[in-house]
Amino acid sequence: MYDGIEKRKFIRARFPCKILIYSFPEHTVSTHTENISAGGVRVIVGERIETGKIVGIEVHLKENKIVCKGRITWVVGKKSPYRKGIFYHDTGIEFCEISDQDRSIISVTIEKMLCPEK
């Protein structure tokens, strides 16, 4: 269990939405977000993407499609608890080229989700 200080700049929410990761020039990975913030996303993927790599991202957030670039900031390999010999990669991606408008859309969506009475 992590017991350190939280260093995040943005509020994150567990909100599964479809995300495409374009790992140039190789191919596209389709998955769902584990959590999302205006600063980035956490995803689970079947292959390791190198830390520091810049990737294209397409996040389908309700009725909005956010298109930007991101930097792989961390990767933790894990064994599948369901299938012997299968590994997956818990991956953090920081948005590094995103419009102010798209970052705002993410922030507003998260705020509405966490505080629906507003």
Backbone atoms as SQL, in Angstrom:
CREATE TABLE atoms (id INTEGER PRIMARY KEY, chain TEXT, resi INTEGER, resn TEXT, atom TEXT, x REAL, y REAL, z REAL);
INSERT INTO atoms VALUES
  (1, 'A', 1, 'MET', 'N', 0.841, -1.186, 0.000),
  (2, 'A', 1, 'MET', 'CA', 0.000, 0.000, 0.000),
  (3, 'A', 1, 'MET', 'C', 0.885, 1.248, 0.000),
  (4, 'A', 2, 'TYR', 'N', 0.619, 2.176, -0.870),
  (5, 'A', 2, 'TYR', 'CA', 1.389, 3.411, -0.973),
  (6, 'A', 2, 'TYR', 'C', 1.067, 4.311, 0.202),
  (7, 'A', 3, 'ASP', 'N', 2.100, 4.842, 0.851),
  (8, 'A', 3, 'ASP', 'CA', 1.879, 5.653, 2.034),
  (9, 'A', 3, 'ASP', 'C', 2.533, 7.026, 1.909),
  (10, 'A', 4, 'GLY', 'N', 2.853, 7.431, 0.678),
  (11, 'A', 4, 'GLY', 'CA', 3.550, 8.692, 0.450),
  (12, 'A', 4, 'GLY', 'C', 2.602, 9.862, 0.284),
  (13, 'A', 5, 'ILE', 'N', 3.178, 11.016, -0.010),
  (14, 'A', 5, 'ILE', 'CA', 2.402, 12.235, -0.210),
  (15, 'A', 5, 'ILE', 'C', 1.860, 12.266, -1.625),
  (16, 'A', 6, 'GLU', 'N', 0.596, 12.609, -1.770),
  (17, 'A', 6, 'GLU', 'CA', -0.033, 12.744, -3.079),
  (18, 'A', 6, 'GLU', 'C', 0.490, 13.999, -3.747),
  (19, 'A', 7, 'LYS', 'N', 1.052, 13.859, -4.957),
  (20, 'A', 7, 'LYS', 'CA', 1.662, 14.986, -5.651),
  (21, 'A', 7, 'LYS', 'C', 0.866, 15.427, -6.883),
  (22, 'A', 8, 'ARG', 'N', -0.319, 14.934, -7.058),
  (23, 'A', 8, 'ARG', 'CA', -1.100, 15.247, -8.249),
  (24, 'A', 8, 'ARG', 'C', -1.590, 16.694, -8.246),
  (25, 'A', 9, 'LYS', 'N', -1.596, 17.294, -9.435),
  (26, 'A', 9, 'LYS', 'CA', -2.072, 18.665, -9.596),
  (27, 'A', 9, 'LYS', 'C', -3.566, 18.706, -9.860),
  (28, 'A', 10, 'PHE', 'N', -4.127, 17.604, -10.383),
  (29, 'A', 10, 'PHE', 'CA', -5.522, 17.577, -10.806),
  (30, 'A', 10, 'PHE', 'C', -6.283, 16.480, -10.083),
  (31, 'A', 11, 'ILE', 'N', -7.551, 16.715, -9.847),
  (32, 'A', 11, 'ILE', 'CA', -8.424, 15.711, -9.248),
  (33, 'A', 11, 'ILE', 'C', -8.644, 14.610, -10.275),
  (34, 'A', 12, 'ARG', 'N', -8.572, 13.373, -9.822),
  (35, 'A', 12, 'ARG', 'CA', -8.807, 12.258, -10.735),
  (36, 'A', 12, 'ARG', 'C', -10.060, 11.516, -10.318),
  (37, 'A', 13, 'ALA', 'N', -10.654, 10.830, -11.279),
  (38, 'A', 13, 'ALA', 'CA', -11.878, 10.089, -11.008),
  (39, 'A', 13, 'ALA', 'C', -11.823, 8.730, -11.687),
  (40, 'A', 14, 'ARG', 'N', -12.394, 7.748, -11.021),
  (41, 'A', 14, 'ARG', 'CA', -12.550, 6.433, -11.654),
  (42, 'A', 14, 'ARG', 'C', -13.695, 6.563, -12.630),
  (43, 'A', 15, 'PHE', 'N', -13.341, 6.632, -13.875),
  (44, 'A', 15, 'PHE', 'CA', -14.352, 6.817, -14.914),
  (45, 'A', 15, 'PHE', 'C', -13.908, 6.050, -16.149),
  (46, 'A', 16, 'PRO', 'N', -14.461, 4.855, -16.358),
  (47, 'A', 16, 'PRO', 'CA', -14.025, 4.066, -17.508),
  (48, 'A', 16, 'PRO', 'C', -14.593, 4.623, -18.811),
  (49, 'A', 17, 'CYS', 'N', -13.714, 5.071, -19.676),
  (50, 'A', 17, 'CYS', 'CA', -14.129, 5.505, -21.004),
  (51, 'A', 17, 'CYS', 'C', -13.137, 4.941, -22.015),
  (52, 'A', 18, 'LYS', 'N', -13.594, 4.770, -23.228),
  (53, 'A', 18, 'LYS', 'CA', -12.767, 4.200, -24.282),
  (54, 'A', 18, 'LYS', 'C', -11.602, 5.137, -24.593),
  (55, 'A', 19, 'ILE', 'N', -10.418, 4.549, -24.788),
  (56, 'A', 19, 'ILE', 'CA', -9.247, 5.329, -25.155),
  (57, 'A', 19, 'ILE', 'C', -8.456, 4.557, -26.210),
  (58, 'A', 20, 'LEU', 'N', -7.995, 5.273, -27.209),
  (59, 'A', 20, 'LEU', 'CA', -7.103, 4.709, -28.220),
  (60, 'A', 20, 'LEU', 'C', -5.736, 5.328, -28.005),
  (61, 'A', 21, 'ILE', 'N', -4.717, 4.496, -28.015),
  (62, 'A', 21, 'ILE', 'CA', -3.342, 4.962, -27.843),
  (63, 'A', 21, 'ILE', 'C', -2.593, 4.631, -29.127),
  (64, 'A', 22, 'TYR', 'N', -2.103, 5.669, -29.783),
  (65, 'A', 22, 'TYR', 'CA', -1.364, 5.497, -31.032),
  (66, 'A', 22, 'TYR', 'C', 0.121, 5.507, -30.705),
  (67, 'A', 23, 'SER', 'N', 0.730, 4.342, -30.790),
  (68, 'A', 23, 'SER', 'CA', 2.142, 4.189, -30.474),
  (69, 'A', 23, 'SER', 'C', 2.908, 4.229, -31.796),
  (70, 'A', 24, 'PHE', 'N', 3.219, 5.432, -32.246),
  (71, 'A', 24, 'PHE', 'CA', 3.807, 5.645, -33.578),
  (72, 'A', 24, 'PHE', 'C', 5.139, 4.940, -33.722),
  (73, 'A', 25, 'PRO', 'N', 5.455, 4.434, -34.899),
  (74, 'A', 25, 'PRO', 'CA', 4.557, 4.171, -36.024),
  (75, 'A', 25, 'PRO', 'C', 3.956, 2.777, -35.958),
  (76, 'A', 26, 'GLU', 'N', 4.164, 2.100, -34.860),
  (77, 'A', 26, 'GLU', 'CA', 3.801, 0.690, -34.751),
  (78, 'A', 26, 'GLU', 'C', 2.318, 0.392, -34.966),
  (79, 'A', 27, 'HIS', 'N', 1.493, 0.785, -34.018),
  (80, 'A', 27, 'HIS', 'CA', 0.077, 0.408, -34.107),
  (81, 'A', 27, 'HIS', 'C', -0.764, 1.139, -33.064),
  (82, 'A', 28, 'THR', 'N', -2.035, 0.748, -32.999),
  (83, 'A', 28, 'THR', 'CA', -2.993, 1.363, -32.089),
  (84, 'A', 28, 'THR', 'C', -3.407, 0.357, -31.022),
  (85, 'A', 29, 'VAL', 'N', -3.494, 0.830, -29.784),
  (86, 'A', 29, 'VAL', 'CA', -3.973, 0.016, -28.672),
  (87, 'A', 29, 'VAL', 'C', -5.306, 0.591, -28.228),
  (88, 'A', 30, 'SER', 'N', -6.317, -0.250, -28.114),
  (89, 'A', 30, 'SER', 'CA', -7.635, 0.166, -27.645),
  (90, 'A', 30, 'SER', 'C', -7.862, -0.416, -26.260),
  (91, 'A', 31, 'THR', 'N', -8.274, 0.436, -25.316),
  (92, 'A', 31, 'THR', 'CA', -8.528, -0.017, -23.951),
  (93, 'A', 31, 'THR', 'C', -9.512, 0.958, -23.300),
  (94, 'A', 32, 'HIS', 'N', -9.646, 0.878, -21.999),
  (95, 'A', 32, 'HIS', 'CA', -10.494, 1.791, -21.231),
  (96, 'A', 32, 'HIS', 'C', -9.662, 2.421, -20.118),
  (97, 'A', 33, 'THR', 'N', -10.015, 3.623, -19.740),
  (98, 'A', 33, 'THR', 'CA', -9.296, 4.284, -18.666),
  (99, 'A', 33, 'THR', 'C', -9.654, 3.633, -17.334),
  (100, 'A', 34, 'GLU', 'N', -8.685, 3.567, -16.446),
  (101, 'A', 34, 'GLU', 'CA', -8.910, 3.146, -15.064),
  (102, 'A', 34, 'GLU', 'C', -9.306, 4.371, -14.251),
  (103, 'A', 35, 'ASN', 'N', -8.603, 5.473, -14.504),
  (104, 'A', 35, 'ASN', 'CA', -8.987, 6.760, -13.938),
  (105, 'A', 35, 'ASN', 'C', -8.481, 7.850, -14.871),
  (106, 'A', 36, 'ILE', 'N', -9.041, 9.041, -14.689),
  (107, 'A', 36, 'ILE', 'CA', -8.718, 10.153, -15.581),
  (108, 'A', 36, 'ILE', 'C', -8.712, 11.446, -14.780),
  (109, 'A', 37, 'SER', 'N', -7.862, 12.370, -15.193),
  (110, 'A', 37, 'SER', 'CA', -7.845, 13.720, -14.635),
  (111, 'A', 37, 'SER', 'C', -7.549, 14.663, -15.786),
  (112, 'A', 38, 'ALA', 'N', -7.570, 15.951, -15.527),
  (113, 'A', 38, 'ALA', 'CA', -7.226, 16.924, -16.556),
  (114, 'A', 38, 'ALA', 'C', -5.743, 16.860, -16.889),
  (115, 'A', 39, 'GLY', 'N', -4.970, 16.135, -16.081),
  (116, 'A', 39, 'GLY', 'CA', -3.535, 16.018, -16.308),
  (117, 'A', 39, 'GLY', 'C', -3.108, 14.744, -17.005),
  (118, 'A', 40, 'GLY', 'N', -3.979, 13.722, -17.023),
  (119, 'A', 40, 'GLY', 'CA', -3.604, 12.475, -17.671),
  (120, 'A', 40, 'GLY', 'C', -4.548, 11.338, -17.337),
  (121, 'A', 41, 'VAL', 'N', -4.131, 10.129, -17.726),
  (122, 'A', 41, 'VAL', 'CA', -4.956, 8.946, -17.531),
  (123, 'A', 41, 'VAL', 'C', -4.112, 7.779, -17.037),
  (124, 'A', 42, 'ARG', 'N', -4.798, 6.827, -16.432),
  (125, 'A', 42, 'ARG', 'CA', -4.201, 5.545, -16.060),
  (126, 'A', 42, 'ARG', 'C', -4.950, 4.485, -16.841),
  (127, 'A', 43, 'VAL', 'N', -4.207, 3.607, -17.517),
  (128, 'A', 43, 'VAL', 'CA', -4.811, 2.550, -18.324),
  (129, 'A', 43, 'VAL', 'C', -4.123, 1.223, -18.042),
  (130, 'A', 44, 'ILE', 'N', -4.805, 0.151, -18.392),
  (131, 'A', 44, 'ILE', 'CA', -4.235, -1.186, -18.340),
  (132, 'A', 44, 'ILE', 'C', -4.112, -1.649, -19.793),
  (133, 'A', 45, 'VAL', 'N', -2.888, -2.024, -20.195),
  (134, 'A', 45, 'VAL', 'CA', -2.672, -2.495, -21.563),
  (135, 'A', 45, 'VAL', 'C', -1.927, -3.824, -21.533),
  (136, 'A', 46, 'GLY', 'N', -2.045, -4.570, -22.612),
  (137, 'A', 46, 'GLY', 'CA', -1.429, -5.885, -22.695),
  (138, 'A', 46, 'GLY', 'C', 0.032, -5.865, -23.088),
  (139, 'A', 47, 'GLU', 'N', 0.521, -4.730, -23.507),
  (140, 'A', 47, 'GLU', 'CA', 1.920, -4.639, -23.917),
  (141, 'A', 47, 'GLU', 'C', 2.589, -3.468, -23.227),
  (142, 'A', 48, 'ARG', 'N', 3.875, -3.565, -23.083),
  (143, 'A', 48, 'ARG', 'CA', 4.628, -2.495, -22.421),
  (144, 'A', 48, 'ARG', 'C', 4.940, -1.397, -23.430),
  (145, 'A', 49, 'ILE', 'N', 4.628, -0.159, -23.066),
  (146, 'A', 49, 'ILE', 'CA', 5.020, 1.008, -23.846),
  (147, 'A', 49, 'ILE', 'C', 6.110, 1.693, -23.029),
  (148, 'A', 50, 'GLU', 'N', 7.206, 1.987, -23.639),
  (149, 'A', 50, 'GLU', 'CA', 8.368, 2.512, -22.934),
  (150, 'A', 50, 'GLU', 'C', 8.098, 3.842, -22.232),
  (151, 'A', 51, 'THR', 'N', 8.588, 3.958, -21.012),
  (152, 'A', 51, 'THR', 'CA', 8.493, 5.197, -20.244),
  (153, 'A', 51, 'THR', 'C', 9.181, 6.322, -21.016),
  (154, 'A', 52, 'GLY', 'N', 8.550, 7.481, -21.066),
  (155, 'A', 52, 'GLY', 'CA', 9.084, 8.636, -21.773),
  (156, 'A', 52, 'GLY', 'C', 8.603, 8.758, -23.204),
  (157, 'A', 53, 'LYS', 'N', 8.036, 7.704, -23.753),
  (158, 'A', 53, 'LYS', 'CA', 7.570, 7.723, -25.139),
  (159, 'A', 53, 'LYS', 'C', 6.360, 8.661, -25.279),
  (160, 'A', 54, 'ILE', 'N', 6.334, 9.414, -26.379),
  (161, 'A', 54, 'ILE', 'CA', 5.191, 10.267, -26.694),
  (162, 'A', 54, 'ILE', 'C', 4.239, 9.455, -27.567),
  (163, 'A', 55, 'VAL', 'N', 2.968, 9.461, -27.195),
  (164, 'A', 55, 'VAL', 'CA', 1.953, 8.702, -27.929),
  (165, 'A', 55, 'VAL', 'C', 0.790, 9.621, -28.292),
  (166, 'A', 56, 'GLY', 'N', 0.086, 9.253, -29.339),
  (167, 'A', 56, 'GLY', 'CA', -1.161, 9.931, -29.667),
  (168, 'A', 56, 'GLY', 'C', -2.279, 9.322, -28.836),
  (169, 'A', 57, 'ILE', 'N', -3.237, 10.148, -28.444),
  (170, 'A', 57, 'ILE', 'CA', -4.328, 9.684, -27.580),
  (171, 'A', 57, 'ILE', 'C', -5.654, 10.193, -28.123),
  (172, 'A', 58, 'GLU', 'N', -6.647, 9.326, -28.047),
  (173, 'A', 58, 'GLU', 'CA', -8.022, 9.698, -28.381),
  (174, 'A', 58, 'GLU', 'C', -8.892, 9.174, -27.243),
  (175, 'A', 59, 'VAL', 'N', -9.452, 10.069, -26.449),
  (176, 'A', 59, 'VAL', 'CA', -10.285, 9.688, -25.314),
  (177, 'A', 59, 'VAL', 'C', -11.740, 9.992, -25.657),
  (178, 'A', 60, 'HIS', 'N', -12.593, 8.983, -25.540),
  (179, 'A', 60, 'HIS', 'CA', -14.026, 9.151, -25.803),
  (180, 'A', 60, 'HIS', 'C', -14.716, 9.371, -24.461),
  (181, 'A', 61, 'LEU', 'N', -14.920, 10.628, -24.130),
  (182, 'A', 61, 'LEU', 'CA', -15.437, 11.049, -22.826),
  (183, 'A', 61, 'LEU', 'C', -16.874, 11.505, -22.997),
  (184, 'A', 62, 'LYS', 'N', -17.786, 10.602, -22.680),
  (185, 'A', 62, 'LYS', 'CA', -19.216, 10.853, -22.899),
  (186, 'A', 62, 'LYS', 'C', -19.433, 11.256, -24.348),
  (187, 'A', 63, 'GLU', 'N', -19.980, 12.441, -24.620),
  (188, 'A', 63, 'GLU', 'CA', -20.238, 12.843, -26.010),
  (189, 'A', 63, 'GLU', 'C', -19.062, 13.592, -26.635),
  (190, 'A', 64, 'ASN', 'N', -17.972, 13.729, -25.927),
  (191, 'A', 64, 'ASN', 'CA', -16.793, 14.448, -26.433),
  (192, 'A', 64, 'ASN', 'C', -15.670, 13.483, -26.798),
  (193, 'A', 65, 'LYS', 'N', -14.946, 13.844, -27.848),
  (194, 'A', 65, 'LYS', 'CA', -13.744, 13.098, -28.219),
  (195, 'A', 65, 'LYS', 'C', -12.555, 14.032, -28.031),
  (196, 'A', 66, 'ILE', 'N', -11.671, 13.674, -27.109),
  (197, 'A', 66, 'ILE', 'CA', -10.483, 14.463, -26.814),
  (198, 'A', 66, 'ILE', 'C', -9.316, 13.847, -27.593),
  (199, 'A', 67, 'VAL', 'N', -8.651, 14.645, -28.418),
  (200, 'A', 67, 'VAL', 'CA', -7.505, 14.176, -29.193),
  (201, 'A', 67, 'VAL', 'C', -6.295, 14.996, -28.768),
  (202, 'A', 68, 'CYS', 'N', -5.238, 14.301, -28.327),
  (203, 'A', 68, 'CYS', 'CA', -4.047, 14.997, -27.849),
  (204, 'A', 68, 'CYS', 'C', -2.844, 14.066, -27.900),
  (205, 'A', 69, 'LYS', 'N', -1.745, 14.515, -27.350),
  (206, 'A', 69, 'LYS', 'CA', -0.565, 13.666, -27.199),
  (207, 'A', 69, 'LYS', 'C', -0.289, 13.499, -25.714),
  (208, 'A', 70, 'GLY', 'N', 0.345, 12.398, -25.391),
  (209, 'A', 70, 'GLY', 'CA', 0.681, 12.132, -24.006),
  (210, 'A', 70, 'GLY', 'C', 2.056, 11.513, -23.880),
  (211, 'A', 71, 'ARG', 'N', 2.600, 11.581, -22.682),
  (212, 'A', 71, 'ARG', 'CA', 3.917, 11.010, -22.378),
  (213, 'A', 71, 'ARG', 'C', 3.711, 9.876, -21.378),
  (214, 'A', 72, 'ILE', 'N', 4.287, 8.729, -21.670),
  (215, 'A', 72, 'ILE', 'CA', 4.219, 7.601, -20.740),
  (216, 'A', 72, 'ILE', 'C', 5.108, 7.954, -19.544),
  (217, 'A', 73, 'THR', 'N', 4.499, 8.072, -18.361),
  (218, 'A', 73, 'THR', 'CA', 5.267, 8.506, -17.182),
  (219, 'A', 73, 'THR', 'C', 5.666, 7.353, -16.276),
  (220, 'A', 74, 'TRP', 'N', 4.891, 6.286, -16.262),
  (221, 'A', 74, 'TRP', 'CA', 5.244, 5.120, -15.452),
  (222, 'A', 74, 'TRP', 'C', 4.546, 3.878, -15.993),
  (223, 'A', 75, 'VAL', 'N', 5.160, 2.729, -15.750),
  (224, 'A', 75, 'VAL', 'CA', 4.597, 1.442, -16.161),
  (225, 'A', 75, 'VAL', 'C', 4.912, 0.428, -15.067),
  (226, 'A', 76, 'VAL', 'N', 3.887, -0.304, -14.636),
  (227, 'A', 76, 'VAL', 'CA', 4.070, -1.360, -13.641),
  (228, 'A', 76, 'VAL', 'C', 3.524, -2.656, -14.245),
  (229, 'A', 77, 'GLY', 'N', 4.414, -3.617, -14.457),
  (230, 'A', 77, 'GLY', 'CA', 3.997, -4.921, -14.979),
  (231, 'A', 77, 'GLY', 'C', 3.368, -5.754, -13.878),
  (232, 'A', 78, 'LYS', 'N', 2.304, -6.454, -14.227),
  (233, 'A', 78, 'LYS', 'CA', 1.610, -7.291, -13.250),
  (234, 'A', 78, 'LYS', 'C', 1.204, -8.617, -13.883),
  (235, 'A', 79, 'LYS', 'N', 1.162, -9.657, -13.063),
  (236, 'A', 79, 'LYS', 'CA', 0.681, -10.961, -13.526),
  (237, 'A', 79, 'LYS', 'C', -0.844, -10.972, -13.464),
  (238, 'A', 80, 'SER', 'N', -1.439, -11.613, -14.440),
  (239, 'A', 80, 'SER', 'CA', -2.886, -11.759, -14.426),
  (240, 'A', 80, 'SER', 'C', -3.286, -12.706, -13.299),
  (241, 'A', 81, 'PRO', 'N', -4.268, -12.309, -12.485),
  (242, 'A', 81, 'PRO', 'CA', -4.724, -13.215, -11.426),
  (243, 'A', 81, 'PRO', 'C', -5.624, -14.333, -11.978),
  (244, 'A', 82, 'TYR', 'N', -5.987, -14.228, -13.265),
  (245, 'A', 82, 'TYR', 'CA', -6.952, -15.161, -13.851),
  (246, 'A', 82, 'TYR', 'C', -6.335, -16.171, -14.804),
  (247, 'A', 83, 'ARG', 'N', -5.217, -15.781, -15.461),
  (248, 'A', 83, 'ARG', 'CA', -4.627, -16.675, -16.458),
  (249, 'A', 83, 'ARG', 'C', -3.120, -16.793, -16.238),
  (250, 'A', 84, 'LYS', 'N', -2.666, -18.008, -16.070),
  (251, 'A', 84, 'LYS', 'CA', -1.248, -18.286, -15.832),
  (252, 'A', 84, 'LYS', 'C', -0.416, -17.843, -17.040),
  (253, 'A', 85, 'GLY', 'N', 0.685, -17.154, -16.765),
  (254, 'A', 85, 'GLY', 'CA', 1.603, -16.743, -17.817),
  (255, 'A', 85, 'GLY', 'C', 1.198, -15.488, -18.577),
  (256, 'A', 86, 'ILE', 'N', 0.098, -14.869, -18.186),
  (257, 'A', 86, 'ILE', 'CA', -0.364, -13.657, -18.852),
  (258, 'A', 86, 'ILE', 'C', 0.008, -12.447, -17.992),
  (259, 'A', 87, 'PHE', 'N', 0.589, -11.436, -18.634),
  (260, 'A', 87, 'PHE', 'CA', 0.984, -10.215, -17.948),
  (261, 'A', 87, 'PHE', 'C', 0.238, -9.031, -18.556),
  (262, 'A', 88, 'TYR', 'N', 0.053, -8.002, -17.761),
  (263, 'A', 88, 'TYR', 'CA', -0.503, -6.756, -18.265),
  (264, 'A', 88, 'TYR', 'C', 0.296, -5.611, -17.673),
  (265, 'A', 89, 'HIS', 'N', 0.071, -4.407, -18.198),
  (266, 'A', 89, 'HIS', 'CA', 0.872, -3.262, -17.793),
  (267, 'A', 89, 'HIS', 'C', -0.033, -2.114, -17.369),
  (268, 'A', 90, 'ASP', 'N', 0.022, -1.802, -16.097),
  (269, 'A', 90, 'ASP', 'CA', -0.664, -0.659, -15.515),
  (270, 'A', 90, 'ASP', 'C', 0.175, 0.557, -15.918),
  (271, 'A', 91, 'THR', 'N', -0.414, 1.504, -16.654),
  (272, 'A', 91, 'THR', 'CA', 0.365, 2.559, -17.311),
  (273, 'A', 91, 'THR', 'C', -0.209, 3.941, -17.033),
  (274, 'A', 92, 'GLY', 'N', 0.660, 4.865, -16.666),
  (275, 'A', 92, 'GLY', 'CA', 0.269, 6.259, -16.456),
  (276, 'A', 92, 'GLY', 'C', 0.700, 7.104, -17.632),
  (277, 'A', 93, 'ILE', 'N', -0.227, 7.912, -18.138),
  (278, 'A', 93, 'ILE', 'CA', 0.071, 8.779, -19.283),
  (279, 'A', 93, 'ILE', 'C', -0.278, 10.212, -18.904),
  (280, 'A', 94, 'GLU', 'N', 0.690, 11.094, -19.023),
  (281, 'A', 94, 'GLU', 'CA', 0.484, 12.519, -18.754),
  (282, 'A', 94, 'GLU', 'C', 0.162, 13.224, -20.073),
  (283, 'A', 95, 'PHE', 'N', -0.910, 14.026, -20.077),
  (284, 'A', 95, 'PHE', 'CA', -1.214, 14.810, -21.274),
  (285, 'A', 95, 'PHE', 'C', -0.116, 15.857, -21.448),
  (286, 'A', 96, 'CYS', 'N', 0.514, 15.894, -22.625),
  (287, 'A', 96, 'CYS', 'CA', 1.585, 16.880, -22.826),
  (288, 'A', 96, 'CYS', 'C', 1.272, 17.842, -23.970),
  (289, 'A', 97, 'GLU', 'N', 0.359, 17.501, -24.833),
  (290, 'A', 97, 'GLU', 'CA', -0.084, 18.416, -25.885),
  (291, 'A', 97, 'GLU', 'C', -1.595, 18.296, -25.956),
  (292, 'A', 98, 'ILE', 'N', -2.273, 19.158, -25.202),
  (293, 'A', 98, 'ILE', 'CA', -3.729, 19.133, -25.134),
  (294, 'A', 98, 'ILE', 'C', -4.213, 20.579, -25.126),
  (295, 'A', 99, 'SER', 'N', -5.288, 20.834, -25.843),
  (296, 'A', 99, 'SER', 'CA', -5.805, 22.199, -25.875),
  (297, 'A', 99, 'SER', 'C', -6.419, 22.571, -24.530),
  (298, 'A', 100, 'ASP', 'N', -6.435, 23.852, -24.238),
  (299, 'A', 100, 'ASP', 'CA', -7.066, 24.332, -23.006),
  (300, 'A', 100, 'ASP', 'C', -8.537, 23.943, -22.983),
  (301, 'A', 101, 'GLN', 'N', -9.185, 23.984, -24.137),
  (302, 'A', 101, 'GLN', 'CA', -10.601, 23.629, -24.230),
  (303, 'A', 101, 'GLN', 'C', -10.817, 22.158, -23.862),
  (304, 'A', 102, 'ASP', 'N', -9.991, 21.259, -24.402),
  (305, 'A', 102, 'ASP', 'CA', -10.139, 19.839, -24.092),
  (306, 'A', 102, 'ASP', 'C', -9.822, 19.549, -22.619),
  (307, 'A', 103, 'ARG', 'N', -8.812, 20.215, -22.062),
  (308, 'A', 103, 'ARG', 'CA', -8.495, 20.031, -20.638),
  (309, 'A', 103, 'ARG', 'C', -9.682, 20.494, -19.780),
  (310, 'A', 104, 'SER', 'N', -10.313, 21.594, -20.200),
  (311, 'A', 104, 'SER', 'CA', -11.480, 22.109, -19.488),
  (312, 'A', 104, 'SER', 'C', -12.664, 21.140, -19.571),
  (313, 'A', 105, 'ILE', 'N', -12.863, 20.532, -20.723),
  (314, 'A', 105, 'ILE', 'CA', -13.944, 19.548, -20.885),
  (315, 'A', 105, 'ILE', 'C', -13.749, 18.399, -19.902),
  (316, 'A', 106, 'ILE', 'N', -12.513, 17.921, -19.777),
  (317, 'A', 106, 'ILE', 'CA', -12.226, 16.835, -18.838),
  (318, 'A', 106, 'ILE', 'C', -12.504, 17.291, -17.406),
  (319, 'A', 107, 'SER', 'N', -12.023, 18.475, -17.040),
  (320, 'A', 107, 'SER', 'CA', -12.226, 18.996, -15.674),
  (321, 'A', 107, 'SER', 'C', -13.699, 19.129, -15.332),
  (322, 'A', 108, 'VAL', 'N', -14.470, 19.697, -16.244),
  (323, 'A', 108, 'VAL', 'CA', -15.907, 19.898, -16.005),
  (324, 'A', 108, 'VAL', 'C', -16.619, 18.553, -15.888),
  (325, 'A', 109, 'THR', 'N', -16.271, 17.597, -16.736),
  (326, 'A', 109, 'THR', 'CA', -16.896, 16.267, -16.687),
  (327, 'A', 109, 'THR', 'C', -16.609, 15.596, -15.346),
  (328, 'A', 110, 'ILE', 'N', -15.372, 15.671, -14.885),
  (329, 'A', 110, 'ILE', 'CA', -15.001, 15.064, -13.604),
  (330, 'A', 110, 'ILE', 'C', -15.716, 15.763, -12.450),
  (331, 'A', 111, 'GLU', 'N', -15.766, 17.083, -12.493),
  (332, 'A', 111, 'GLU', 'CA', -16.445, 17.840, -11.436),
  (333, 'A', 111, 'GLU', 'C', -17.919, 17.467, -11.359),
  (334, 'A', 112, 'LYS', 'N', -18.576, 17.354, -12.506),
  (335, 'A', 112, 'LYS', 'CA', -19.996, 16.971, -12.524),
  (336, 'A', 112, 'LYS', 'C', -20.193, 15.557, -12.003),
  (337, 'A', 113, 'MET', 'N', -19.237, 14.676, -12.290),
  (338, 'A', 113, 'MET', 'CA', -19.344, 13.313, -11.837),
  (339, 'A', 113, 'MET', 'C', -19.155, 13.216, -10.322),
  (340, 'A', 114, 'LEU', 'N', -18.192, 13.958, -9.787),
  (341, 'A', 114, 'LEU', 'CA', -17.890, 13.884, -8.364),
  (342, 'A', 114, 'LEU', 'C', -18.846, 14.723, -7.510),
  (343, 'A', 115, 'CYS', 'N', -19.404, 15.781, -8.087),
  (344, 'A', 115, 'CYS', 'CA', -20.324, 16.671, -7.368),
  (345, 'A', 115, 'CYS', 'C', -21.558, 16.909, -8.240),
  (346, 'A', 116, 'PRO', 'N', -22.420, 15.896, -8.399),
  (347, 'A', 116, 'PRO', 'CA', -23.546, 16.011, -9.334),
  (348, 'A', 116, 'PRO', 'C', -24.565, 17.105, -8.999),
  (349, 'A', 117, 'GLU', 'N', -24.582, 17.584, -7.763),
  (350, 'A', 117, 'GLU', 'CA', -25.564, 18.612, -7.399),
  (351, 'A', 117, 'GLU', 'C', -25.212, 19.991, -7.943),
  (352, 'A', 118, 'LYS', 'N', -24.000, 20.182, -8.454),
  (353, 'A', 118, 'LYS', 'CA', -23.590, 21.488, -8.974),
  (354, 'A', 118, 'LYS', 'C', -24.211, 21.764, -10.325);
